[in-house]
């Protein structure tokens, strides 16, 4: 990001560009209007995100960060309605790059993605339900959208799977988190 001009450049896969634009450009327009930003989308997948108004004219730098997260989330495979949850102040995006943790071997990435998804999507569903997050496995990344504490718990579960923990241990961790979360919600 250029702090002087308040611009982010985000690369998304070419096949995700139509999703970011939406039917007749409707999603792009919604993001721009909701956040007061301007999106310039190149067909190759390069997205320039800038404030519609400069910061001195009332442009909000937090909106710039939210727009960046929404663009990244769509680029990482989330449906627009899930990515737009990032408009909320207390929702965050975590992206885990599998080759960063496993090395460049495509077989290792495929094996770990299969572990994270689980048979018939079971493991992914358990992560989503117990941590109250949305998870997208796309390319060589795992992306998580949720409240910071929930996203952090989901990230921990994914890291356990990456590091070879048995599914039963991950499920136990998630169940314990869900119970603690429920107790915390009841006391407040």
Residue, then its C-alpha position, 0 to 999 in steps of 0.5 A: x500500500x502507498x500510504x501517501x495515496x492510500x492505494x492497495x493492489x491485490x492479485x486475484x485469479x483471473x477466473x474470480x474476476x467475474x465474481x468480483x464484478x458481479x452481474x452487470x458490475x453490481x457487486x463491484x458497485x456495491x463495494x464501492x458505494x458501501x465503503x467509499x472506495x474505487x475498484x479498478x479491475x484488470x481482466x488479468x486479476x490485478x485489482x487497484x483499490x483506492x479511496x474515493x475521497x482523500x483522507x483529508x476530504x473524509x476518506x476512511x482508511x479502515x474502508x480501504x482495508x475492508x475493501x482489500x479483505x473483501x477482494x482477497x476473500x472473493x479471490x480466495x473462493x468465497x461467495x460474495x454474500x460470505x465475503x461481504x460479512x467483512x463489511x462488519x467491524x468485528x469480522x476478519x479474514x485469515x488466509x493460510x498459505x499451505x506451501x508456506x507451511x508444507x513446502x512446494x510439493x503439490x502432493x503434500x498440499x493436496x493431501x493436507x487440503x483433503x485432510x482439511x476438507x474431510x470425507x464428504x466435507x465433514x471436517x470443514x463443516x465441523x470447523x465452520x459449525x464449531x468455530x462459527x466461521x466460513x472456510x474456503x479451500x481454494x488453490x493452495x490456500x485456506x481462508x477463514x472469515x469470522x469474528x477474530x476469536x472464532x477465526x483464530x480458533x479455526x486457524x488453530x484447528x487448520x494448523x493442527x491438521x497441517x501439522x499432522x494431528x489426528x482428526x479426533x484431536x482436532x474435533x475434540x479441540x473444536x468441541x472444547x472451543x464451542x463449549x467455552x464460546x457458548x459459556x462466554x456468550x451466556x455470561x455476557 
